[in-house]
Amino acid sequence: MTGTAVAVQRLNAKHRDEIARHLLQLPENDRRLRFGQAIRDEAIREYVERIDFDRDRVFGILGPALELAGIAHLALAPAEKSAELGLSVDASQRVKGYGYALLQRAVLHAVNLGYRALFMHCLAENATMMRLAKKAGLLVVVEYGEADGRLKLDQLTHGGAFREAVADQIALVDALLKQQNFAATQLIAPRSATA
């Protein structure tokens, strides 16, 4: 597992609409903090369309209604063996450890691929990301109102691939249980409305 009790799904190109929906529902200030500048809806749609799922990895956490409560985009640079991470969590789902779980899952994956460094870039005013970066052990440098975090990734650790496989299986079970629960609530809701 990733060291947390939060199930983190690996997303693919079939999830583009859900990823866009998650990012589009972020309030204006959250968008600015996530992308480092104000960003319009069309720019978010273009960003999501440009995600290269063959190279990069995107992870997500499902909310109770099967919506993406949080996502992490791990942009991989194979030649440099480095990765850049951007993440966001829905405001209503914060303080549940989702940001840290997404970060830990991305780190585990990057390590298992043999990557040597993980970078995060954010505005210095983004106190949540600054705390998260420091908690995860990133060296954070602040200059000119922007912050860069860098984490030197350890070499492959014993059992890393197994931990990632277990995390994937837990995420699958979590998704199936949430789908069943959501379907059950949809069946019950119309009946109680007519009663």
Summary of the structure (lengths in Angstrom):
residues: 195
radius of gyration: 17.4
end to end distance: 44.0
largest distance: 62.4
contacts: 568
relative contact order: 0.15
helix: 47%
strand: 24%
